[in-house]
Amino acid sequence: MKAFLKNRGDKKLAALCDEKRPTRKEAEQAVRTLLLWIGEDPEREGLLKTPERVAKAYNELFSGYSQSVEEILGTVFEDVAGYDEPVLIRDIPFFSHCEHHMVPIIGKAHVAYLPDGKVLGLSKIPRIIEVFARRLQTQETMTAQIANALNTHLKPRGVAVLVEAEHLCMAMRGVRKRGSATITVAFRGAYKKDEKAQAQFMMIVQGQR
């Protein structure tokens, strides 16, 4: 968390988080408290190691707070032989968690950019999606974060991002509507200005050529 906040320039908040961040044992105790609150017995055999497992799982599920976008996007390739057409990766799966109820968001992202003399290694885009997905999120925020990160650090002529996901806060609770998909889109640069570029992106995402 501290590294994430420093990357955003929130040094005071990072220091405050260091002071207030619970220990691993305190996090495990919080899980025991929740088990008691829902009416369970943390001392029964099946739950004895659950607090430890949950803390370990959360460390992985929310690892995006300790990862740096700047480091991931720090290496680019400039020998592109004059290639200036779209680079698009579609159907990138991700798992995230709703910041309102802390239940899963399951979806896939489609990302394109128009190179301006340099390109990214293909694995970098899925890694950027993982950084933002492994944080508490809203889909709208995550979509904008992916687009902004690529636009800021790669400086391409344009960026397009489409995210489609199912929110289990809608499927498991509340209105309980399973199978509904939420779609969000972000355009930057040439994609924001050029409707033909937008249409081409949408056609490729939908599997049309």
N, C-alpha and C positions, 0 to 999 in steps of 0.2 A: 504493500500500500504506500509506504513512504516513497519508494522509487517512482511510482505512478504519479503521486502528487508533486514530487519535485520536477518531473517531466512536464507537468502543466504549469510549473512556476509557483505552486502553492506551498512554499517552504514553511510558512507558519503553520498551515494546516497539517503538513507532514510531521512537523515536530509535535503538534498536539496529538496526532494519531499515535505516535510513538509512546507518548505519555499515557494515553488512555486505552491503548490496545490491550485486550485481555491476554493472559497467558493461555497456552494450550490446555492446561488443567482447568482453568476458568471456563473456557469454551466447552469442554466436556461436561462440566457441572451444569452449564446452561442447558445442554441437551437432556441431562437427567431431570432438570426442572420441568422441561417441556413434556417429557414422558410422564411425569407425575401429574401434570396439568391436564393431559388428555385422558387420565384415568388408568395409566399403565403402572407396572411395578418394575422399576429399573434394576431390581435385585433378582428378578427371575432369570433362569439360565439363558434364555434366548436373547435377553437384552443386556447382559452383563458387559459386553464389549461394544454395544451399540454407540455410546457416546464417543468412544475412541475412534470407531469407524466413521461416524458422521463428521468429526473434526478433520479426519484425514481426507474424506471425500470432499469436504468444503475447500480444503487447501488446493485440491486439483480443480474442482468446478469453478472456482473464482480466482484462478491463477493469473487471469488477465490484468489484475491490479498490480502485479509485480513485473509485468513485461513492458518493454519500451518500443513504441512504434518507430521512434527515431533510429534505433539500432537495427530493426528489421528492414527498414527502407533505406538504410545508409549505403547500400551497395547497388549500383546500377550498371548496365552495360551500354556503351556508346557505339560499339561496332555493329550497327544494324543494317548496313548495306542500303541505306536510303529508305528503309521500310517506314511508311507513315500511315498505314491503314490501321483500323481498330485491332486491338488485342483484347480478346474476350474470353473469360473463363465462366462457364455457367454450371449450374447444379452443384454448388459447393455446399455440402451439408454442414449444419451447425446445431449446437444445443446452447441455449442461454437460460436465464431465469428472470421472470418478471419482477421488477423492483417494488411492485405494489403488494404482491402476495408471496413472492419467493418460490413460485412454482415454475415448472419448465416451459420454455418456448422451444419448439422444434421446427426447424425450417431449412431453407436453402437460399443461397445468395448467388446472384449473377452480377459480374463486374466487368466493365470494359473501360479502356482508356485509349486515347489517341496519342501516340508517341510524339515527342518533340525532340528527336535526336537521341533518345535513350529509352531503354526498356528495363523492366524488372525481371529477375528470375521468376519463373512461373510459380514456384512454391511460395513466393512472398505474399501473394494476394490471399490465398487460404490462411496463411499465418496471421495476417492483419485481421481477417474476419474472426479468427480464434481469439485474438487479444480482446476485441470488443465484446464478443459473445460471452466470454468467461468473466463477465462482470454483471452486476444487477443492471437490468436494461429496460427500456421501452423500445419497441421496434423502430419507431420513428427516430429516436436518438441514435440508435445503432446504425441505421442506414446513413444518416448524415455524417456520423463519425468516420465511417469507412470512406465515403466520398471526400470528406475534408482531408483525411490523412493522405490519401493518394494525391489529391490536388496540391496540397502544401509541400509534400516532400519529394514527389516525382516531378512536379510541374509539367504535366502533359498539356496538350492542347484542349483536352476535354476528358471528363470522367462521367460514367453512367453506372448507377448501382440500382438493382432491383432485389428486394428481399421479400420472400413469401414464407409465411410461417403459421403454425397452429399454436394458439396460446391455451395452455392447459388451465389457466385461471378462468377461461370461458367454458372449457370442456368438463372440468372436474367439479366446479363450484359455480355459484351465481346462476347464469342462464342455462348452463350445462348443455351447450350446443356443440356436439362433437363434429369434427371434420371441417369446420369453417376455417377458411384461410384469410389471413390479413396480408395485403400487398402494399408495400411502400416503395417509392422511387425517389432517387436523388440524381440531378444532373448538374454538372459543373462545366464551365468553359464553353467549348464549341457545342457540346451536347445540349446545353441549356438554350443556346441561341438557334440551333439548326434543327428544325422539325424533321427533316429527312434523315439526319443522323439518329435522332430519337427513334424514328420508325424502323430504321435498319436494326438498331439495337433490340427493339422489342420483337421484331420478326425472328432474329437469331435466337433470342431467349426462348421464344415459343416453338423453336425447332423448324422454322421456315427458312428457305434459302432464296 
